[in-house]
Amino acid sequence: MSDTASPQNPSRATGPPPQKPSPRRARLALAVLVLAHFALPVDFNIVYIALPEIGAAFGLAPAALQWAVNAFALGYGGFLLLGGRAVDRLGARRACSPTGR
């Protein structure tokens, strides 16, 4: 069997095999992912701490304050889906670059 693409086996990619990321780059990626994963509980804690002030500002009853948390969660999830779709359509490099290149 050859390692190149052929009409019989189009799933084989041509070109050099993918390289493993350097350990330093892998650790940096892990650190970014851990930090991003930590940000969500921190954001929800900020909303929970601010609930009394949110209720006072909007005149909400204590039972209605859960809607503020739900609104935050829906907005967060919506932007998360939007960002994922942008990365799928544009590619990670173009979606995450400030210049768009």
Secondary structure, 3 states (H helix, E strand, C coil): CCCCCCCCCCCCCCCCCCCCCCHHHHHHHHHHHHHHHHHHHHHHHHHHHHHHHHHHHHCCCHHHHHHHHHHHHHHHHHHHHHHHHHHHHHCHHHHHCCCCC
